[in-house]
Amino acid sequence: MLTPSPFDQDRWVAAWRFAAAAHAPQRFPGTDLPYLLHLGMVAMEVKAAIAAEPGRNGDLAVLCALLHDTVEDTPVTQDDLAVRFGPAVAAGVGALTKNAELPKAERMPDSLRRIRDQPHEIWMVKLADRITNLQTPPTGWSVDKVRRYRHEAVAIRDALGAASPFLLTRIELKITAYEEHCR
């Protein structure tokens, strides 16, 4: 007899479909691929960390990974997420959403403070998000912007790395590799 999965794949599929519809017009930066690629990459990083570190709330982490940009980048509201996916997912996505009303320099520190008030699974989503974003920078970015992005990645690592040894190792490797773009 098979052991039932501790995960709710039906909720994952619902979140995946919801995110696909919400982000439908968006494209992965620098490509013609759907933005859904980014969300899947973040969810895969989170799922790998959960597999390496049992005892986590994998459903919360994966749902928030799939939905992490919906409030920030689409007309979806935190209340919409609470109705469809519950208050814990809505709170996690809310913490991961930068406050556009703040000056740009204050947005990331504010978000990191709010993330730190959430369960470690939300911290893991932010780490995974930055891991997936530490690819080759868009061609239009100046060296100064690339350096600022790397500096921000270090701040994310320092603020949230304690949540997951697996993702801490991954982000450290990505930050080191990203240095080549800072020259």
C-alpha positions, 0 to 999 in steps of 0.5 A: 500500500502506498503512503499518501503524499504529505502534500496537496498537489490539487492546491498546487495545481490550482495555484499554478493555474491561478498564477498562469492566468494572473501573469498571462501577459507577462514574459520572462525578462529578455525572452518570449517565454511566459513569466510562469517560467520564473514562478516554476523555477522558484517553486522548484528551488523551494521543493528541492529545499523541502526534500532536503529539509523534512519537517517543513510546511511544503504546501505553504512554501510551494503555494507561496512560491507559485503565487509570490508575485501575484499581488506585486505584479498583477491586479490580484489582491491579498484578499483574493488570495485569502479567499482562494488559498487561505490566510496563511498563503495570503499573509506570506505573499503579502510579506513577499510583496514590496510596498510600492508606496515606500521610497524605492530604497526602503522597499526591500528592507521593509519587505525583509522585516515583514518576511522575518515575521512569517514562518521560515517557509516564507523566508525560503521563498524569498531566498529561492526567488533571489537564487533564480534571479541571480542569472545573467543580468538583463543586457540593459543593466549597468554595472552599477545596477548589477552590483546593487542587485548583488548587494541586495542578494547579500542582504537577503542572504544575511537576513533570511539564510538561517531559515534553510541551510540548503538554500543558504548554500545555493544562494551563496554559490549564486552570489559568488558566480554573479560576481563575474557580472559586476566587473 
